[in-house]
Amino acid sequence: MIDQNETSRRRALRDEDSSLDEARLRQQAIGVKLRQMFDQVVSEPVPDEFLDILRKADERKKDEA
């Protein structure tokens, strides 16, 4: 006969496994969303104002050299 402590221990382990599975699924879902957001940002064009700033910085470097 299985005693109450063993039954409780098995139930706790099963609940812990279930919680870990849920946590892994949440982490996977977060990872998928983050990759989607990153891909979206990477594919956006660079604003002209930012390109102007980069060009000016390059010109200053050339003038200093």
N, C-alpha and C positions, 0 to 999 in steps of 0.2 A: 504494500500500500504506500502510495506517495503521500508524504506529510504535507501539511499546509505551507511550511516554509519553502519547500521545493516548488510547489505550485505557484506560490507568490513570486519566487525568484524567476521562474520560467515566464510568467506573465510580464514581469518587469523587463526582462530581456526582450521579449517580443514587442512590447511597447517602445522600448528604446530603439530597436531596429526600425520600427515603423517611423519613429520621429527622425531618425537619420535618413531614411529614404525620402521623407518629405523635405528635409533640409537640402538634400542633394538635388531634388527636383526643382526647388526654388532657386538654388544657385545656378543650375543649368539654364533656367528661364531668364534669370538676370543676365547671364553671360550671352545668351542669344540676343537679348534686347540691346545690350551694350555694343555687341558687334554690329548690329543693324544701325544703331545711332552713329558709330564710328564710320562705317561705310558711307552713310549718308553725308556726314560732315566732310569726309575726304573727297567726295565727288562734287562738292559745291565749288563754284568758281571763286578765285581769289578776288576780293574787291579791288577796284582800280586805285582807291586811296592807299591801300596797303602796298600795292605794287609800286606806286609813286614813292612811298617812304623807303622801300627797299632800293629803288633806283638811286635815290638821293644818298642813301648810306653807301652804296657802291661807289658813287662818284666821289664822295668824301674820302673813302679809302684810297682811291686812285690818286687823288690830289695829295694825300699825305705821304704816299710812297715815293 
